[in-house]
């Protein structure tokens, strides 16, 4: 157990266990109270919104607002039923949609769960093969079904799928030199996740609970924006009646405008704003709770080998224990909930800024240029916020001190390596997206073939709806597993950075992977500069007899056949501990080179205590 530290400077401890498992005080209480107040406001005020929901909310259509002469939705619906407006699918099309959905959506759900589970389990032993199979399979499936699209006449869909597949193949070819490191990272992540399998149901439970919260908040929001009444539009200057409940309205410039507008009640509009803020904040909070739980659990597993060890060798050879998901959830939902909510609020603001800049970039060239510059910086800010959340999970610090500490650690050591961290994310994202699109194509053509006999051209809409639902199920199920792997990779990154700050090697196989980054200069806390990926050294020269008259060799002297100082314990394969997930001894150089052997000058004639003779003087 790490000793208590009221200042929270756990990242600067030397020789102590970095994971803080002590009783943690509550952090960032202002964020906890703010979120709880907003949640209570949304829940209890939402009851009033549900009670006052307009029973005619489903009758408000664009045609009603554009052409109603009375602005009475009941009178307009009596003259122009919704079916006549084409706003709803007819009974035959809906029946066909339900039939195809009842067949393909359960199949999609089962295949998604089985596929993602198998995908996760295979990463422990066959990471490189899995990455290669994912890349080759994605490209081949994309090419295959683009050909099928062309053969069946769906040329636009085939062109889009072919372009995406070709761009994906070019991207993989461009980063082929980094895919090996990506496979090793995912292998380590798969190993950690397989040894902490409790994270899978915990993360699933967090998402399901969060989904219930989001559904309630979204339902309250939509109920509130429909509380009010319809009235004449404020911009209407003149109009022309064309029949019963059919009017063309014009403004002062003779431009056509809506005849009617919806005017929500004041309290309903205020509640809709608060409900929207709650939903946006909660969406990020769910992701941060999951990340914190994964990081806390993985940190327990990572640093479990360091308990009681005083050397890198002892640390590397110690046995590991699985992390406690229960303890991680306790930390997250009690002492660190404010820090997690604080991080979620920051991510919410960043997402809002990014979406606003994307919308503005569509209409203005200056905004487009600014958007191209700012998007990478905002993405970096998102990544750093997640790193700060991981530091909170490891140390129990408040969010701001944890963010400062992790920034200093990355600045001293590995801030240059950020460019590598989009590789695993992009590989998994591309694979998940392309696999989901491929399955959606299968469902699309199967549904279209089954429905075209009774619906004709309307079968395209039925097939598209079923394929869209199948894509969503497959995409989010696979993305769930990919997200867990990426959370583990990011956690191990921070744990490794903390290790380097302490000059420790808790996991030699993880250090071996990160030390493959070429030309990475690392500044240690004392100011010395070493290199994370040294060039392979030549074999040391044979040991010479000691020059000292004493029986003790100088410090750093390499005995014949022995290990250099700081080497891993003897009896292990290739200098790495046995029992690891992957044998890296044949793939990577030693994490740290041996100290050079410096021979002292020969002793004086007669020994160090002899008095020189007159001739010698």
ZIFENBEL-V735561 format. One record per run of one state. SS is the DSSP state (H for helix, E for strand, L for the rest). FROM is the first residue (numbers start at 1). TO is the last residue. Records with the same first field share a line. If there is no record, write none. Layout:
BEGIN
SS=FROM-TO, FROM-TO
END
This chain:
BEGIN
L=1-9, 13-28, 52-56, 60-61, 68-72, 80-81, 86-90, 123-126, 153-154, 175-175, 195-197, 226-227, 233-237, 244-245, 251-255, 258-259, 265-265, 307-311, 318-324, 334-336, 362-364, 396-398, 413-414, 421-421, 502-507, 515-520, 524-528, 532-572, 576-617
H=10-12, 29-51, 57-59, 62-67, 73-79, 82-85, 91-122, 127-152, 155-174, 176-194, 198-225, 266-306, 312-317, 325-333, 337-361, 365-395, 399-412, 415-420, 422-501, 508-514, 573-575
E=228-232, 238-243, 246-250, 256-257, 260-264, 521-523, 529-531
END
